[in-house]
C-alpha cells in the first residue's frame, strides 16, 4: 500500500466526499440517507435504469475486483450477449418514457464485445432515454473512440481510481499512462468533433487510494464533464471486506431504481451477483419481460427490505447496500451531466 492505512482518516474522507457530492444536488435532495423512508417512496412504473452486461471477458485483472476469482470458478464462461436478447431488451425499453437510462455494465469489459458499436447505435435509435457506458478505458483506441462518438452515446464513464501510477497499480494493475492518454484523446476527439457525449471520470474510494480522492477531483474537474465518486463494496461478501464504515443498515436503493440483466440474458436481483445466486427471471423465455419482473420479483424483494426479511444474497452483503446511495444514484448523475 502506497500510504499507511488510517481507518479514521478513511471514514472521514468518505463522509466529506459524499457530503460535498450531496451539496451539489438540487436543494430538495440535500438530505441524509437516514431520512429516506423506502415504504413512502413511490415505485416507478418502469425502472429508472436498465443495467446490461454485454461481456464476461475483461482485459484487466484489477486487485479491487472479484473478476480474478470469478474467472477461476466453474460458473465462468466467456460470454457475449446475443443479438436476440439484446434486441428484446431494446424493444421493451423503447416502449417506455425517456426517464429510463440504459447503462452498459456487467461482469466484464463492455468494449470487448465485438459488436459494441452497432449495439450502442441500435440503442440510440431504439430507446427514448439516455445511453451510458462505463469502461476501464484501455481499449479505447482512436478508431473505436471515433466510432463510439459517432453513435451519439450520451455518457462515457472512465473508471480511473487513482492519480498516480503507484496507486493505479495497487487498485487496478494496468498502465496508468495508457489510461490517462486514452481519456485525454477521447476528450479531444469529442471536442474537435463537437459531439454531444458527456464524459465522466470515476473514483472508487478504498483503503489504497482514499488519500488521493481530493486530488483526483482537482485533476479531472476541469477536463471532464463530471467527476464521480463511488464507495468500495465486497461484491456481496465475495471478496474480503477492506474497510467497513459503521452505518445503520438501510434498504438498498438499487431495488427501487434498476434492473440488472447479465450477459446470458438472466435478470439478477443484485447488480453485483457474479455467480448468479439471485437469478429471478430469464429473458431467454419468450414469456418473461422486464416490466413483469420489475412488478413481481423486484417488488417482493423491496417488501423484504422494508420488513427486514432480506433475500439471501442481501443478507450476506456487507457494504453493497451502502454503495447504492439513495440520493447520489447513477441515473441522477447522468441526468445532471447531460442537462448542463
GIRAJO-V429020 format. One record per residue. N is the residue number from 1. RES is the residue in one letter. PHI is phi in radians with two decimals (999 if undefined). D_CENTER is the distance of its C-alpha to the mean C-alpha in Angstrom with 2 decimals. Layout:
BEGIN
n=N res=RES phi=PHI d_center=D_CENTER
n=N res=RES phi=PHI d_center=D_CENTER
END
This chain:
BEGIN
n=1 res=X phi=999 d_center=25.45
n=2 res=X phi=-1.13 d_center=26.27
n=3 res=X phi=-2.38 d_center=27.16
n=4 res=X phi=-1.06 d_center=28.54
n=5 res=X phi=-1.32 d_center=26.09
n=6 res=X phi=-2.09 d_center=27.18
n=7 res=X phi=-0.97 d_center=25.51
n=8 res=X phi=-1.14 d_center=26.97
n=9 res=X phi=-1.16 d_center=25.71
n=10 res=X phi=-1.08 d_center=22.21
n=11 res=X phi=-1.12 d_center=22.14
n=12 res=X phi=-1.10 d_center=23.78
n=13 res=X phi=-1.08 d_center=21.22
n=14 res=X phi=-0.98 d_center=18.32
n=15 res=X phi=-1.11 d_center=20.42
n=16 res=X phi=-1.14 d_center=21.52
n=17 res=X phi=-1.07 d_center=18.20
n=18 res=X phi=-1.35 d_center=16.69
n=19 res=X phi=-1.17 d_center=20.11
n=20 res=X phi=-1.14 d_center=20.24
n=21 res=X phi=-1.08 d_center=16.88
n=22 res=X phi=-1.16 d_center=18.34
n=23 res=X phi=-1.17 d_center=21.52
n=24 res=X phi=-1.49 d_center=19.90
n=25 res=X phi=-1.43 d_center=19.13
n=26 res=X phi=-0.98 d_center=21.92
n=27 res=X phi=-0.93 d_center=24.68
n=28 res=X phi=-1.20 d_center=24.21
n=29 res=X phi=-1.82 d_center=20.74
n=30 res=X phi=-1.48 d_center=21.97
n=31 res=X phi=-2.43 d_center=22.59
n=32 res=X phi=-1.34 d_center=21.63
n=33 res=X phi=-1.05 d_center=19.48
n=34 res=X phi=-1.24 d_center=22.71
n=35 res=X phi=-1.59 d_center=24.19
n=36 res=X phi=-1.40 d_center=21.75
n=37 res=X phi=-2.00 d_center=23.61
n=38 res=X phi=-0.92 d_center=21.46
n=39 res=X phi=-1.17 d_center=24.67
n=40 res=X phi=-1.66 d_center=25.46
n=41 res=X phi=-1.48 d_center=22.27
n=42 res=X phi=-1.38 d_center=22.98
n=43 res=X phi=-1.27 d_center=20.63
n=44 res=X phi=-1.19 d_center=19.97
n=45 res=X phi=-1.02 d_center=21.75
n=46 res=X phi=-2.35 d_center=18.66
n=47 res=X phi=-1.02 d_center=14.99
n=48 res=X phi=-1.24 d_center=13.37
n=49 res=X phi=-2.51 d_center=10.35
n=50 res=X phi=-1.88 d_center=10.70
n=51 res=X phi=-1.72 d_center=7.87
n=52 res=X phi=-2.07 d_center=10.00
n=53 res=X phi=-1.56 d_center=10.49
n=54 res=X phi=-1.70 d_center=13.23
n=55 res=X phi=-2.66 d_center=14.46
n=56 res=X phi=-1.66 d_center=15.11
n=57 res=X phi=-1.62 d_center=16.74
n=58 res=X phi=-2.31 d_center=15.51
n=59 res=X phi=-1.55 d_center=17.67
n=60 res=X phi=-2.19 d_center=16.81
n=61 res=X phi=-2.29 d_center=17.63
n=62 res=X phi=-1.19 d_center=15.76
n=63 res=X phi=-1.02 d_center=17.64
n=64 res=X phi=-1.35 d_center=14.65
n=65 res=X phi=-1.97 d_center=13.09
n=66 res=X phi=-1.43 d_center=14.61
n=67 res=X phi=-1.01 d_center=15.06
n=68 res=X phi=-1.03 d_center=18.62
n=69 res=X phi=-1.25 d_center=19.70
n=70 res=X phi=-1.02 d_center=18.05
n=71 res=X phi=-1.14 d_center=19.99
n=72 res=X phi=-1.47 d_center=23.18
n=73 res=X phi=-1.40 d_center=22.93
n=74 res=X phi=-1.17 d_center=24.96
n=75 res=X phi=-1.41 d_center=21.91
n=76 res=X phi=-1.47 d_center=20.70
n=77 res=X phi=-2.51 d_center=21.71
n=78 res=X phi=-0.99 d_center=20.62
n=79 res=X phi=-2.36 d_center=19.32
n=80 res=X phi=-2.01 d_center=18.42
n=81 res=X phi=-1.02 d_center=17.73
n=82 res=X phi=-1.35 d_center=21.17
n=83 res=X phi=-1.06 d_center=22.31
n=84 res=X phi=-1.16 d_center=23.70
n=85 res=X phi=-1.16 d_center=20.60
n=86 res=X phi=-1.08 d_center=18.60
n=87 res=X phi=-1.11 d_center=21.54
n=88 res=X phi=-1.07 d_center=21.72
n=89 res=X phi=-1.10 d_center=18.18
n=90 res=X phi=-1.08 d_center=18.96
n=91 res=X phi=-1.07 d_center=22.37
n=92 res=X phi=-1.30 d_center=21.28
n=93 res=X phi=-1.07 d_center=18.50
n=94 res=X phi=-1.12 d_center=21.14
n=95 res=X phi=-1.45 d_center=23.47
n=96 res=X phi=-1.92 d_center=21.51
n=97 res=X phi=-1.11 d_center=21.30
n=98 res=X phi=-1.25 d_center=19.37
n=99 res=X phi=-1.34 d_center=17.32
n=100 res=X phi=-1.61 d_center=14.84
n=101 res=X phi=-1.68 d_center=11.81
n=102 res=X phi=-1.78 d_center=11.02
n=103 res=X phi=-2.12 d_center=7.64
n=104 res=X phi=-1.56 d_center=8.05
n=105 res=X phi=-2.81 d_center=5.91
n=106 res=X phi=-2.53 d_center=8.35
n=107 res=X phi=-1.53 d_center=10.76
n=108 res=X phi=-2.25 d_center=12.04
n=109 res=X phi=-1.63 d_center=11.91
n=110 res=X phi=-1.04 d_center=11.96
n=111 res=X phi=-1.21 d_center=14.82
n=112 res=X phi=-1.40 d_center=17.01
n=113 res=X phi=-1.18 d_center=17.54
n=114 res=X phi=-1.11 d_center=21.07
n=115 res=X phi=-1.98 d_center=20.66
n=116 res=X phi=-0.98 d_center=17.36
n=117 res=X phi=-1.13 d_center=19.35
n=118 res=X phi=-1.11 d_center=21.30
n=119 res=X phi=-1.19 d_center=18.38
n=120 res=X phi=-1.11 d_center=16.72
n=121 res=X phi=-1.07 d_center=20.27
n=122 res=X phi=-1.13 d_center=20.80
n=123 res=X phi=-1.15 d_center=17.84
n=124 res=X phi=-1.10 d_center=19.09
n=125 res=X phi=-1.58 d_center=22.51
n=126 res=X phi=-1.96 d_center=21.75
n=127 res=X phi=-2.12 d_center=19.57
n=128 res=X phi=-1.56 d_center=20.34
n=129 res=X phi=-1.51 d_center=16.90
n=130 res=X phi=-1.55 d_center=14.56
n=131 res=X phi=-2.19 d_center=12.64
n=132 res=X phi=-2.34 d_center=9.67
n=133 res=X phi=-2.20 d_center=8.78
n=134 res=X phi=-1.91 d_center=6.77
n=135 res=X phi=-2.54 d_center=9.66
n=136 res=X phi=-1.37 d_center=11.81
n=137 res=X phi=1.45 d_center=14.42
n=138 res=X phi=-1.35 d_center=17.40
n=139 res=X phi=-1.80 d_center=18.17
n=140 res=X phi=-1.49 d_center=18.24
n=141 res=X phi=-1.27 d_center=22.04
n=142 res=X phi=-0.88 d_center=24.15
n=143 res=X phi=-1.08 d_center=24.77
n=144 res=X phi=-1.21 d_center=21.19
n=145 res=X phi=-1.07 d_center=20.14
n=146 res=X phi=-1.11 d_center=23.05
n=147 res=X phi=-1.12 d_center=22.44
n=148 res=X phi=-1.17 d_center=18.82
n=149 res=X phi=-1.10 d_center=20.12
n=150 res=X phi=-1.15 d_center=22.91
n=151 res=X phi=-1.23 d_center=20.71
n=152 res=X phi=1.46 d_center=19.91
n=153 res=X phi=-0.87 d_center=16.10
n=154 res=X phi=-1.33 d_center=15.02
n=155 res=X phi=-2.46 d_center=12.21
n=156 res=X phi=-2.10 d_center=11.45
n=157 res=X phi=-1.98 d_center=9.10
n=158 res=X phi=-1.61 d_center=10.77
n=159 res=X phi=-1.43 d_center=9.81
n=160 res=X phi=-2.01 d_center=13.25
n=161 res=X phi=1.18 d_center=13.72
n=162 res=X phi=-2.89 d_center=17.49
n=163 res=X phi=-2.09 d_center=20.48
n=164 res=X phi=-2.33 d_center=22.90
n=165 res=X phi=-1.09 d_center=23.41
n=166 res=X phi=-1.07 d_center=24.50
n=167 res=X phi=-1.23 d_center=21.35
n=168 res=X phi=-1.03 d_center=19.13
n=169 res=X phi=-1.11 d_center=21.33
n=170 res=X phi=-1.23 d_center=20.84
n=171 res=X phi=-1.72 d_center=17.06
n=172 res=X phi=-2.19 d_center=16.22
n=173 res=X phi=1.53 d_center=19.72
n=174 res=X phi=-1.68 d_center=19.82
n=175 res=X phi=-1.64 d_center=21.96
n=176 res=X phi=-1.15 d_center=20.92
n=177 res=X phi=-1.13 d_center=23.51
n=178 res=X phi=-1.16 d_center=22.21
n=179 res=X phi=-1.11 d_center=18.68
n=180 res=X phi=-1.09 d_center=20.13
n=181 res=X phi=-1.14 d_center=22.62
n=182 res=X phi=-1.10 d_center=20.09
n=183 res=X phi=-1.16 d_center=18.17
n=184 res=X phi=-1.13 d_center=21.54
n=185 res=X phi=-1.16 d_center=22.84
n=186 res=X phi=-1.11 d_center=20.04
n=187 res=X phi=-1.06 d_center=20.75
n=188 res=X phi=-1.11 d_center=24.45
n=189 res=X phi=-1.11 d_center=24.18
n=190 res=X phi=-1.08 d_center=22.28
n=191 res=X phi=-1.18 d_center=24.91
n=192 res=X phi=-1.13 d_center=27.86
n=193 res=X phi=-1.57 d_center=27.00
n=194 res=X phi=0.96 d_center=26.15
n=195 res=X phi=-1.38 d_center=23.04
n=196 res=X phi=-1.37 d_center=21.05
n=197 res=X phi=-0.98 d_center=17.62
n=198 res=X phi=-1.71 d_center=15.85
n=199 res=X phi=-2.07 d_center=14.44
n=200 res=X phi=-2.13 d_center=12.09
n=201 res=X phi=-2.09 d_center=12.31
n=202 res=X phi=-2.01 d_center=10.02
n=203 res=X phi=-2.40 d_center=11.63
n=204 res=X phi=-1.56 d_center=10.76
n=205 res=X phi=-1.30 d_center=14.03
n=206 res=X phi=-2.67 d_center=16.17
n=207 res=X phi=-0.99 d_center=19.94
n=208 res=X phi=-1.35 d_center=20.33
n=209 res=X phi=-2.31 d_center=18.99
n=210 res=X phi=-0.98 d_center=19.26
n=211 res=X phi=-1.22 d_center=22.54
n=212 res=X phi=-1.82 d_center=20.97
n=213 res=X phi=-1.04 d_center=18.52
n=214 res=X phi=-1.17 d_center=21.07
n=215 res=X phi=-1.10 d_center=22.28
n=216 res=X phi=-1.02 d_center=18.85
n=217 res=X phi=-1.02 d_center=18.81
n=218 res=X phi=-1.17 d_center=22.34
n=219 res=X phi=-1.14 d_center=21.83
n=220 res=X phi=-1.80 d_center=19.13
n=221 res=X phi=-1.12 d_center=19.80
n=222 res=X phi=-1.61 d_center=22.67
n=223 res=X phi=-1.88 d_center=21.11
n=224 res=X phi=-1.81 d_center=17.73
n=225 res=X phi=-1.39 d_center=17.19
n=226 res=X phi=-2.73 d_center=14.77
n=227 res=X phi=-1.73 d_center=13.93
n=228 res=X phi=-2.19 d_center=10.91
n=229 res=X phi=-1.95 d_center=11.06
n=230 res=X phi=-2.25 d_center=9.08
n=231 res=X phi=-1.59 d_center=11.20
n=232 res=X phi=-1.15 d_center=11.94
n=233 res=X phi=-2.45 d_center=12.23
n=234 res=X phi=-1.76 d_center=14.50
n=235 res=X phi=0.92 d_center=12.68
n=236 res=X phi=0.98 d_center=14.94
n=237 res=X phi=1.45 d_center=17.87
n=238 res=X phi=-1.32 d_center=17.62
n=239 res=X phi=-2.13 d_center=18.05
n=240 res=X phi=-1.06 d_center=20.24
n=241 res=X phi=-1.22 d_center=19.20
n=242 res=X phi=-1.41 d_center=19.78
n=243 res=X phi=-2.80 d_center=20.33
n=244 res=X phi=-1.54 d_center=19.96
n=245 res=X phi=-1.47 d_center=20.67
n=246 res=X phi=-0.96 d_center=23.10
n=247 res=X phi=-2.83 d_center=21.98
n=248 res=X phi=-1.17 d_center=23.37
n=249 res=X phi=-1.09 d_center=21.25
n=250 res=X phi=-2.27 d_center=19.87
n=251 res=X phi=-1.07 d_center=18.39
n=252 res=X phi=-1.37 d_center=14.66
n=253 res=X phi=-1.09 d_center=13.31
n=254 res=X phi=-1.07 d_center=10.76
n=255 res=X phi=-1.21 d_center=14.03
n=256 res=X phi=-1.72 d_center=15.12
n=257 res=X phi=-2.33 d_center=12.42
n=258 res=X phi=-2.57 d_center=10.61
n=259 res=X phi=-2.07 d_center=11.95
n=260 res=X phi=-1.90 d_center=10.53
n=261 res=X phi=-2.10 d_center=12.64
n=262 res=X phi=-1.54 d_center=13.02
n=263 res=X phi=-1.11 d_center=15.00
n=264 res=X phi=-1.57 d_center=18.27
n=265 res=X phi=1.63 d_center=17.75
n=266 res=X phi=-1.53 d_center=17.58
n=267 res=X phi=-1.67 d_center=15.81
n=268 res=X phi=-1.91 d_center=14.69
n=269 res=X phi=-1.12 d_center=14.81
n=270 res=X phi=-1.88 d_center=12.05
n=271 res=X phi=-1.31 d_center=8.47
n=272 res=X phi=-2.05 d_center=9.65
n=273 res=X phi=-1.56 d_center=13.00
n=274 res=X phi=-1.32 d_center=13.87
n=275 res=X phi=-1.74 d_center=17.56
n=276 res=X phi=1.00 d_center=17.60
n=277 res=X phi=-1.53 d_center=19.42
n=278 res=X phi=-2.18 d_center=18.10
n=279 res=X phi=-1.13 d_center=18.72
n=280 res=X phi=-2.06 d_center=20.11
n=281 res=X phi=-2.88 d_center=20.78
n=282 res=X phi=-2.39 d_center=21.21
n=283 res=X phi=-1.24 d_center=21.12
n=284 res=X phi=-1.22 d_center=23.78
n=285 res=X phi=-1.41 d_center=26.14
n=286 res=X phi=-1.01 d_center=27.53
n=287 res=X phi=-1.46 d_center=27.91
n=288 res=X phi=-1.51 d_center=24.29
n=289 res=X phi=-2.24 d_center=22.25
n=290 res=X phi=-1.13 d_center=18.86
n=291 res=X phi=-1.03 d_center=20.93
n=292 res=X phi=-1.08 d_center=23.19
n=293 res=X phi=-1.19 d_center=20.51
n=294 res=X phi=-1.09 d_center=18.94
n=295 res=X phi=-1.37 d_center=22.48
n=296 res=X phi=-1.91 d_center=23.64
n=297 res=X phi=-1.09 d_center=21.58
n=298 res=X phi=-1.16 d_center=18.75
n=299 res=X phi=-1.13 d_center=21.58
n=300 res=X phi=-1.08 d_center=23.31
n=301 res=X phi=-1.16 d_center=20.36
n=302 res=X phi=-1.07 d_center=20.13
n=303 res=X phi=-1.07 d_center=23.86
n=304 res=X phi=-1.11 d_center=23.55
n=305 res=X phi=-1.23 d_center=21.26
n=306 res=X phi=-1.27 d_center=23.79
n=307 res=X phi=-1.44 d_center=26.75
n=308 res=X phi=1.65 d_center=25.44
n=309 res=X phi=-1.59 d_center=25.92
n=310 res=X phi=-1.32 d_center=22.53
n=311 res=X phi=-1.01 d_center=21.56
n=312 res=X phi=-0.97 d_center=22.08
n=313 res=X phi=-1.16 d_center=18.54
n=314 res=X phi=-1.26 d_center=17.91
n=315 res=X phi=-1.15 d_center=21.20
n=316 res=X phi=-1.52 d_center=20.31
n=317 res=X phi=-1.45 d_center=17.11
n=318 res=X phi=-1.59 d_center=17.95
n=319 res=X phi=-2.39 d_center=15.05
n=320 res=X phi=-1.04 d_center=11.91
n=321 res=X phi=-1.17 d_center=13.51
n=322 res=X phi=-1.25 d_center=13.89
n=323 res=X phi=-1.19 d_center=10.29
n=324 res=X phi=-1.45 d_center=9.76
n=325 res=X phi=-1.35 d_center=11.90
n=326 res=X phi=-1.16 d_center=14.28
n=327 res=X phi=-1.51 d_center=15.05
n=328 res=X phi=-1.64 d_center=12.12
n=329 res=X phi=-1.30 d_center=9.69
n=330 res=X phi=-1.16 d_center=7.12
n=331 res=X phi=-1.12 d_center=9.70
n=332 res=X phi=-1.20 d_center=12.36
n=333 res=X phi=-1.08 d_center=11.25
n=334 res=X phi=-1.12 d_center=11.31
n=335 res=X phi=-1.08 d_center=14.62
n=336 res=X phi=-1.13 d_center=16.02
n=337 res=X phi=-1.34 d_center=15.55
n=338 res=X phi=-1.47 d_center=16.85
n=339 res=X phi=-1.63 d_center=19.72
n=340 res=X phi=-1.15 d_center=21.12
END
